[in-house]
Structure formats: structure tokens, C-alpha cells
């Protein structure tokens, strides 16, 4: 990362010295995080960014919105417009408190989420409220013309998003690796969870990186505090 050139870019675009230093600090934090996973900031993708944000937000009460602010400038500096858009979108969600939408989950059938949307179910919270029991999921499947197993998968993904930092990528990683609910996650030892997820990523080629120990510890500790919402 060309820190000096990045600072010059920020100052040239009207950022104050303090703002430029803060943006550099957030960018260096991302660079250091990626280096622990054998990745490089200039080649990072949206999955890397989501993993980093999850790690930042593993600390209680911490938001990554300022990190995303700084990183948005960095990717503007290196002219990576895709990452600029992702940074700004994720930051806007945190500033506005936007509910997590079902369409944001990875590896799902968007036709299914559109059909659920026609029934007024657009977000993870909507689905948790509407599909908490087997009979409710069955009724919803029939009403929305969505296969029951697809409804159940979306409910499981939505349940996992109750934990800060577990959203599109992380929810898919946990579910695909066999952690199927908040209750499942609560049963894990954090160290063993990281080991399992690293092995899963290595074995399957999952397009994302496993959590660092602090993130996994936060996820498990939070899961143990949450009341079960879903009955299977």
C-alpha cells in the first residue's frame, strides 16, 4: 500500500490532515487484517471486506462505519469502483440502520425471495417473525409458492444474522459448514469453531475467509446470550 501517495490524494481532494490520517489508519487496519489471511488490500474483494467488518464489529458496541468511510476513499484512490460501491453501501446500511434484506444472502434463489417479498416478507426480521414454527413455515411455503426447504434455509440464515457481524457471507459460511442456527453456534468452543471453519474453507474452496479467534469468540458468546426464536 502506497501510504504517502494515498495521503496526498486525500489532501488534494480536500480532506483535512486529521481526516487523512484517520482514513490511512483504517486502511492500514484492513491491510494488516488481510495479511494474516495471506491476502493483499489492492486485490481484496467484497467477501474480504465483509469478513473484516465482521471482525471489527465483534467488539461490543463497535461499528465499522468509519472504517468503511476510510476504505471507500482508498478504493477511490486505486480506482476500484466495485469496492468503492461496496464500501459506501455497507456504510450507508450502518448509518441508516437499514434492516438486512433477504436478497443480500449468498447462494440463494432470488425468485424465492421475490415471492416472499410479494407476501410482505423482505428482511431477515420479517422472516423470523413469520416463520418461527414448523406450521408457520409450511403455511408460508404454500402461500408464497416457495419450496419448504428453501424457506427453512432462509430462516436458518436469518436466525444467524441476529448476531452482530454475521450477515451475507458469514451466515452462508456458518450454515454451509454445519452451524445451522444460533442454538448450534452456542454449543461450539470458539477455538474449535475457528479450526473447523478454516478446514471447511480449505476443503471446499469457499469464497471467503474464516473468522479470526476474536470474531468467533464474540459470535459464540453472543449466541449463548440470545433466546431461541425458531422451533424446528
Secondary structure by P-SEA (a helix, b strand, c coil): caaaaaaaaaaaacccaaaaaaaaaaaaaaaaaaaaaccccccccaaaaaaaaaaaaccccccaaaaaaaaaaaaaaacaaaaaaaaaaaaaaaaacccccccccccccaaaaaaaaaaccccaaaaaaccccaaaaaaaaaaacccaaaaaaaaaaaaaaccccccaaaaaaaaaaccccaaaaaaccaaaaaaaaaaaaaaccccbbbbcaaaaaaaaaaaaaccccccc
